[in-house]
Amino acid sequence: MQLIGEITSNRPLLVLAVKEEAQYLNTSLPVLLTGMGKVNAATALATALAIGPLPSGVINLGTAGALRSGARGTQLRTPNRMLQLALECWRLMAG
């Protein structure tokens, strides 16, 4: 886990797995690098939020494993399995 910048209550926190994903961000917002995987992301974010202060929001950014030489432009990838899991979570939360 690596925090770049300072978390404040009036700015969102950007959350990414690795520095390669964050290297092209041109921002003064705080960036939390969590390491790859859901467990690393959850642990790092929970730790950062527990230490405080709380950011105004959390924005999770990532490349979904698409970092590769020669890739250009913006691409949207929605793995079917992830989408199904997200929909199921929403159903459970909605009751």
Secondary structure as the mmCIF struct_conf table of DSSP 4:
data_model
#
loop_
_struct_conf.conf_type_id
_struct_conf.id
_struct_conf.beg_label_comp_id
_struct_conf.beg_label_asym_id
_struct_conf.beg_label_seq_id
_struct_conf.end_label_comp_id
_struct_conf.end_label_asym_id
_struct_conf.end_label_seq_id
STRN STRN1 GLN A 2 ILE A 4
BEND BEND1 GLY A 5 GLY A 5
TURN_TY1_P TURN_TY1_P1 SER A 9 ASN A 10
BEND BEND2 ARG A 11 ARG A 11
HELX_LH_PP_P HELX_LH_PP_P1 PRO A 12 PRO A 12
STRN STRN2 LEU A 13 LEU A 16
BEND BEND3 ALA A 17 VAL A 18
HELX_RH_AL_P HELX_RH_AL_P1 LYS A 19 ALA A 22
TURN_TY1_P TURN_TY1_P2 GLN A 23 TYR A 24
BEND BEND4 SER A 28 LEU A 29
STRN STRN3 VAL A 31 LEU A 33
BEND BEND5 MET A 36 GLY A 37
HELX_RH_AL_P HELX_RH_AL_P2 LYS A 38 ILE A 51
BEND BEND6 GLY A 52 GLY A 52
HELX_LH_PP_P HELX_LH_PP_P2 PRO A 53 PRO A 55
BEND BEND7 SER A 56 SER A 56
STRN STRN4 VAL A 58 ASN A 60
TURN_TY1_P TURN_TY1_P3 ALA A 64 GLY A 65
TURN_TY1_P TURN_TY1_P4 SER A 69 GLY A 70
BEND BEND8 GLY A 73 GLY A 73
HELX_RH_AL_P HELX_RH_AL_P3 ASN A 80 ALA A 94
#
